[in-house]
Amino acid sequence: MRVLDCEIDIECNKGLLLERYRWLFLLMAGSAMIDALSTTYFMTRIGPGNEMNVFVRMLSYSYGIVWGPLLGKAMQLAAVWLVTLFTPGLTRLLCGVVIFMNCYAAIINIHV
């Protein structure tokens, strides 16, 4: 596929996140699960109205305080995979930022 005069091999990049960066993907999936669980804990104590992430808040109102964060994190992992398809050079940086933000959000959720 050709995007902005650059040739991108999407077939080659499909398995990149799960093959070459498997440990980063597993860390990212683990941090996403911890964040989803802490968000559910946060919402049981305070309610979904105080959730800062608008997308997760809407999902929580629509699907409940358990399925909302889980669906939000599943979509986050899918978005990281999609970005990896088109910009494989940014995979490590993107995964690192997502892992950091998930861990930071989990800490904030538990201490509120």
URURWO-V229543 format. One record per backbone hydrogen bond with DSSP energy under -0.5 kcal/mol. NH is the residue of the N-H (numbers start at 1). CO is the residue of the C=O. E is the energy in kcal/mol with one decimal. If there is no record, write none. Layout:
# URURWO-V229543
NH/CO/E  NH/CO/E
This chain:
# URURWO-V229543
3/1/-0.6  3/6/-2.6  6/3/-1.4  8/1/-3.6  8/6/-0.6  10/8/-1.2  13/9/-1.7  14/10/-1.1  16/13/-0.8  17/13/-0.5  19/15/-2.0  20/16/-1.1  21/16/-1.6  22/19/-0.8  25/21/-2.4  26/22/-2.6  27/23/-2.2  28/24/-2.6  29/25/-2.9  30/26/-2.5  31/27/-2.7  32/28/-2.2  33/29/-2.0  34/30/-2.3  35/31/-2.3  36/32/-2.4  37/33/-2.4  38/34/-2.5  39/35/-2.3  40/36/-2.0  41/37/-2.2  42/38/-2.6  43/39/-2.6  44/40/-1.9  45/41/-1.4  46/42/-2.7  47/42/-0.7  50/47/-1.1  51/48/-1.5  54/52/-0.8  57/53/-2.5  58/54/-2.5  59/55/-2.3  60/56/-2.4  61/57/-2.2  62/58/-2.0  63/59/-3.5  64/60/-1.5  68/64/-2.1  70/66/-1.4  71/67/-2.9  72/68/-2.3  73/69/-2.3  74/70/-2.2  75/71/-2.3  76/72/-1.7  77/73/-2.4  78/74/-2.0  79/75/-2.3  80/76/-2.1  81/77/-2.1  82/78/-2.2  83/79/-2.3  84/80/-2.2  85/81/-1.5  86/82/-1.1  87/83/-2.8  90/87/-1.6  91/88/-1.2  94/90/-2.9  95/91/-2.7  96/92/-2.4  97/93/-2.4  98/94/-2.4  99/95/-2.7  100/96/-2.3  101/97/-2.6  102/98/-2.5  103/99/-2.3  104/100/-2.6  105/101/-2.6  106/102/-2.1  107/103/-2.1  108/104/-2.3  109/105/-2.6  110/106/-1.9  111/107/-1.8  112/108/-0.5  112/109/-0.5
